[in-house]
Amino acid sequence: MKGIIQNRLRAAKRRIGRRLAGSREDRGRPMFTSEGIRVELADKLQAIGNGGIGPIHQLARQSGLVEAIDRRLQLLKIHRPYHESDHVLNLAYNAMCGGVRLDDIELRRNDEVFLDALGTERIPDPTTAGDFCRRFAKPDIRSLTRAVDEARLNVWARQPSQFFRRATIDMDGTLVTTRGECKQGMDISYKGTWGYHPLLVSLAETGEVLRLVNRSGNRPSHEGAAEEADEAIALCRKAGFRQIVLRGDTAFSQSAKLDGWDERGVTFYFGFKAVQKVEEAADALPQAAWRKLLRPPRYEVKTDPREKPANVKQRIVRRRKFDVLRLKGEDYAEFEYQPVECEQPYRMVALRKRISHEKGQKRLFDEIRYFFYITNDWTSDAEDVVFEANDRCDQENLIAQLAGGVRALSAPVDNLLSNWAYMLMTSLAWNLKAWCALWLPEDGRWREKQKAEKRRVLRMEFRTFLNAFVKIPCQIVRSGRKLIYRVLSYNPNLPVFIRLCTALRC
């Protein structure tokens, strides 16, 4: 980063610091005092509110994503004037700029400065974007996935050696509900909702979406999961990860696949259904085999601990005498178990939960519930196996981000394949967020600080990332062959943003 930019950042930080640390005395009037506002339209100066879209597009080009999409995806016979990459990135950038539906593309299509910032004359309108989604067949969706994988490998190749220590692949299904009645491929789910049931395969270390498969609403969670997991394993092997771990809930413990994954050196942690045979094996264990499970605190309190406020919900539930389940304790044990479709036994860890049924102030009865986890990890402590399997629940946060932040898990088009293509292209915005973090360098004497910044950006919620790194007001200036983004305001994340821009330029 240039010295003059560093000085300007420090000066801006000092100015805002002085304002925030100003006098707290009563001024006799509200702090918000602006009045007599007059709105004018600028003539010569041009600015954009989403100034971060420029570096993100530069990242898409330097990672090889644009070139890979145009080479692998052949949907258009004639390019008049758009190429396949233009259509794909148009949907991804719509989400990246805060768009929540196809119609939001029209706002950016009529923004002259936005078009100049991307160096384009125009972008596809919402109708054209929807028509492009309808062109996809299943092989075309696979081709787009391969193109994203190609760019992903280029981003991963820039990472330090410790990045490749382990790849944790999580799998889960989620429901996409819709009020449309004429969308082909929808069905009624096990919850009675009408829509689709996509499968999500992700990388826990970075939060990237590795595979996204749209399915009819009535399909089981595990359908097609093994095949997608095999593709994700092959991708991680090609990248050079030294250890590969599979995780999933009870729907994904597919006995027929366990031997194959074990032979290939893949470690797995799956929930296992509490069938009668397994419960009987747990009941037959001696009492000495069970040990109390002590869960670590969710987070470390960095300040003085505060007294917990009164639990309002608990007081109301007791007063109205609702039925309540309360966890009284957890114990764990382990034993060998060979599923019917496996040729060898695996390690089964049983978690026994003691649950109290209460109503008002009365304790009705106690219940024992079993949770089982099957793994080929014979070296870790049994309680660590439980914690490892439970860590997969973090994927629920990823699904929430894709659904509520990126708005990728929606069905705005007319059939299963077109909505699958839409989900895949829109979820690319989330992957580009992760790639922005991974592109940040870690070197020099500030390596530890830069590593912490990279981790912080990786863990950011999507809306937080947009506000910090995309919604940056910039003046767009053309100078010779250069397109200059002149940042117009300061925010605390600007030093990281400029460091990303410097890394992309180098």
N, C-alpha and C positions, 0 to 999 in steps of 0.2 A: 504494500500500500504506500502511495506517495506521501512524503512528509507534509505537503501542503494540505492533503485531505485529512491526515491525522490531526493537524493543528485545527482545522475547521470543525472536526468532530469534537475535539476537546473543548473548543470555545462554545459550541452549541450545548454541550453537556453542562458546562459551567453556567451558561445563561439560564437554562431551565432549572438547574439546581438552585440558583439564587432566587428565582421566582417561587419555587415550591417551598423554600425555607424562609419566606418573607414573614412579615409581622402577622401575628394571629389576633391582634386587637380588633375590637368592633369598630368598623369604619362608619357606622351609622346608616349604611345602605347596603343592598345586596351586592355580591361580587360580580354577578352578571349584569353589566351596565350598558352593553352596546345598544344604540338606538339610532334612528335616522339612517338605516341601511338603504343603500341604493344599489341595484343590480345592473351591471353593464356587460356587454358582450365584447370580449377581447378581439382585436382585429389582427394584430401581427403575432402576438405571443401565443404559442400553442402548448398545452399541457395535458397530461394524462393522469388519471387517478390510480391506475394499475401499473405503475412503473416497473414492478417486479416481473412483468410478463416478458420483458426483453431478455434478461438473463436466463429465464426459464426456457425460452425458445432457443437461445444460444446453447443451453445444456442439451436440449433435444437434438440439435445438429451435431454437437461435438461428441455426444455419446453414440452417434451412428443411428439413432432412432429414425430420423427422417429418411435417410438413405435405405435402411433396412425395410421400412414399410413400403416404399415405392418399388423396391426390388422383389419383395416376397408377395405382396398383395396386388393381384391383377383383377380389378373389378371394372375398370373403365376402359372401353375400347378407344375412346378419343378423349383427350384432356382439353376440354373447352370450358374454362381454362384451368380447372382445378385438377391436381393430382390426388392420389389416394392419401398421401400424408397430409395434404391440406384438409381433407374431410376429417381424418382421425384427430388431428391436433385441434381442429375447430371445436369439436365436442369436448376434448380435454381442457382446452383453454377457457371454454365457457364455464366449466366447473371451477377452474383455477381463478377466474375473475369474480366468483361469487354467484354465478348463474345457477338457478335451481330447476329450470325447465328449458325445453327447446326454444320457446319464444324469447328467452333472454338473449339469444344470439343476435336478435334484431337490434338490440341496444348497441352492441359493439359493431355491428355491420354498418350502422349509421354514424359511428364515431370516427370522424376523419383523422383525428390524432392517433387513435388506437390503430387504425390501418397503417398510418405512417410509421408508427413505432415498430410494427412487424414487417415493414418494407413491402407491403402488398397494396394492390389497387382495391381489392374487395375480398370478402370472405363469403362462403356459402350461406344462404338464408336458412331459416328453420325448416321450411318445407323441403329444400334440397338436402339438408342434413338428415331428415327423416327418410327420404327416398334412398339415400346412401346406405342407411342401416338395413333397408329392405333388400338390398342387393346381396347380402351375405348368405352363403350356404355354409354348412359345417366345415368343409375343407378351408374356406376362406377365413373363418374364425380361427382355425388352427394356424393358418399362415400368419395372421396378425399376432397371435400369441408367440410364434417363433420369432417374429421381428422384434417384439418387446424383449424376449429373452436374449436376443443378440445384443441389443443395447445394454441390457442389464449386465451381461458378462463384461462389457467394456467398462462399465462403472465399477463393478466389483474388482476388476484387474488393478485399479488404482489404490486399493486398500492395503494397509500394512499386513504383515504376516499373521498377527494375532486375530485378525478378522476371520481367517479361514480355519480357526481352531474348531468351530462347531457350527452346524446349521440345524436349527430346530424347525421342523415343518409341522405346522398345526393344520388340522382339518375340522371343518364344521359346516353345517347347513343352516340356512336362515330362510324366513318366509318373506316374500314380497307380495303384499296385498294390493289389490286394485279394485276399483268400482266398475271398471269396464266389463262388458258382458260379451263382446265380440272379438276379443283377442285370442287368436289361435294358440293352443298349447296350455292354456290355463286349466286348473282343476281345483277341487276342494281339498284343502289340507286336513291333517289330523286334528287341527284346532278348529276346523269348520270355516276357515277363511278362504277366500277366493283369490287365486293368483298363481305365483310361481314359487319354486323352492330351490334357489341357487345353492351351489356348493362352492365354498371358499377354501382355498389352500394358500397359506401365507407363511412367510419366514419370520419367526418370532424375534430374531435379533434386530431386524430393521423395520419390521412391520409391512414389508412389501407384499403385494398381492402376486403370488406366483401363478395361480390358476383360478379362474372364475368360470363356472359352468352353470348355465341356466337349465332348469329342469321343470317339468310340470309340477303343479302344486301338490299332487297326491303321491309323489315319488318318495321313497324312504331316504333318510339322510345319507346312508352309506353307498347308495347307488352310484357307481362310477368313481368312487373315491380312491379305490386301490390303483386304478389306471392313472389317475391324475397324480397320486402320490409317487408312482413309479417314474413319471415324467419329471416331477420335481426333484426326485433323488438323482436322476441322470443329469439334470441341470446343475445341481450342486456338486456332483462328482466332477463334471467338466470344469467347473469353476475352481476346483482344488480344495474344497473343504475336507478337513481331515477326519471329522466325525459327523455323522448324520443321525438325527434323532427324529422319530415320528411320534406325534401325540394326537390323541383324539378321545372323545367320550365313548360311551358303551356302544353307540351305533357303528363305530369304526373299527372295533376289535374283530376283524374278519379272520377267522381261524385258518381259512384256506391259504391266506397270504403270509402268515406269521413265519413259517419255515423258510420261505423264500427270502424274506427280508432278513432273517437271522443269518442265513448263508451268505448274504451279500454284505454282512458287517454293519447292518443298520440297527441301531438301538431303538426300541419302541416302548412307549408307556401308554397303554390304553385302558380306559375303563372297561369293566366286564360286567355283563348282566348278572344279577343276583338270581341265577336259576337254582332250582332245588338241590341239585347235586353239589354245587359250590357252597351253598349255605350249610348243607349237611357236613361238608368237610370242615367248615369254620366252626360249627357247633361241636365237632368231635375233638377240637384242639383242647389240650389241658389249660386250666386257668393260668398256669405259670407261663404259658406261651404268649400271653397278652401283656402288652406294656402300654402305659399311658402316653397319649400323643400330646406333646407340648408344642403348640404353634407359636412361631416367633411373632413379635408385634408387627403390625402392618407398616408402621413407619416409626422413625426415631424422632422424638420431640426435641427440637433444637433450642427451644427456649424453656422458661420455667413452666412446669406442668400446671394446667388450670383445672379447677374443679368442674366436673361435668354438670351441665344444667339438668334440671328435673326432666325426666322422660314423660312428656305430655302424652304421647301415643300410648305408652304402657298404662298410664293412669286411666285413660278413657276406655281402653280395651278391658281392663279389669272391672271398671264400674258398670259397663254394659254387658259383662259376662259373656264375652266372645270366647270360642274355643281357641286355645293358644298352644303351640308346640314350642317347648324350650329345650335347648341342648344342654344336657347336664354333664357330659363328658365324652371323650373319645379314646378308644383303645385300638391298638393295631397288632397284628400277628402276620405270619407268613407260612406258606406251605407250597409244595410242588403240585402243579396241576397240568394235565395234558388234555387240551381240547380234542374233541372227536376227530376233527379234520387235520390234526397235527400228528407228526410222527415222533415227536419228542416232548418232554414236559417243559414247562416254563415256570417262572417264579410268580406266584400269586400272593399279593399282599391284601389282606382283609382289614378293613376299617370298620370298627363296631361303634356305632353311635347310640348313646343312651338318651332317649328323648322322653320328656315328661309332658303329658297331656293335662292342661289346666283349664279351668273355667272360673273366671272371677278370682276369688281368693282360694278356691279349692283345687287340690291336686287329685285328678281323677285316677290315672294309672300311668305306669311307665311302659315304654316300648323299646325294643332293640331293633335297629335297622343296620343292615350290612351294605357296605360299598366295597367293590373289588377292583383291583388294578393288576393287569397282567403285563409282564415285562420280561425281557431277556437280559436285563441288567442284574447280574448276580453279585456285584461287588459293593454297590451303594447300600447304606443303611435302609432298612425298610421304611422308616419315617421319611427319608429323603425321596423315596419312590413316591410316597403319597404327595409330598410337596411338589415334586416334579410334575406329576399328573395334574395337580390342581393349578399349576401355573398356566396351563393351557387356557384357563378361563380369561386370561388377558386378551385372547382373541375376540371375546365378546365386545371389548372396547373398540377393537378394529372394525368389527361389523357395525357398531353404532356410528363410528366415524364415516364409514362408507355410505351408510343409510341416511344419517342426519346431517353430516358435514358436506361430503362430496355430492350427495344425492345420486350416487351411482346405482344403488339398489332400488330402481324404479322401473316402470314399464310404460314408457310414453308411446311406443310404436305398436304395431298391429299383430305380431306373432312371436313365437318362442325364439326363433333364430335372430330376428331383427332386434328384439329386446336383449338377447344375449350379447349381440354386437354392441349395442348401446351401453350396456353395463361394462363391457370390457374397455371400450374407448373412454368412457367417463372415469372409470377407476384408474386410468392412466394418470390422471391428475394427482392421485394419492401417491403413485409410484414416483412421479416427478418431484414431489415434495421430499420423499425419502432420498432420491438421487441428489437433490440439492445439498442435503446434509452430508451424504457420502462423498460429494465432490470437494468438500472443504478439506484443505490440507492439514496434516499434523506433522509439523517439523520445527526444528529450532528449539530455542530455550523456552518457548511458550507452548511446548507440545501438550502438556497436561491440561492447560487452560483450553487449548483448541480442541482437545479430545472431549472435554466436558461440554463445550459449545456444540460440538457435533452431536453428542448424545442428547442434548437439550432440544435441538431442532428435530431430531428423529422422533422424540417423544411428544412433540407438540401436537395438540389437536389441530384439525384442519383449519377451522375458522381462526384460531390463534395465529397459525402460519400465514394465512391470507392477510390478516391485519398487520403482521410484523414484516413480511417479506414481499408481498405482492401489492397491497394497497398503499404504495409509496407514490406520492405526487411527484411527477417529473416533467420538466420542460423538454420537448423533443426538438432538437436542433440538427439540421443537416449542414455539415461542413465538409466540402470536398466529397470524398468517398466515405466519410464517416457519418454515422448516425449516433448522435450524442444524447444520452439521457442525463439531464441536469436535475439532480435531486433538489426539491424545493422545501423540504421540511425535515426535521430531525426526529428520530425515535430511538429508543435504547438499543434496538437490534440492528441499527444501521452499520456499525463497524463490522458485524458478521456478514451483512449483505454485501458490503463493499469488498470484503475479503473473498467472498464467493465470486463476485464479478472479476476481481483480479485473477483468481485461479482460472476462470473460464477464458479470460483474455490471453493468459500465458499458455 
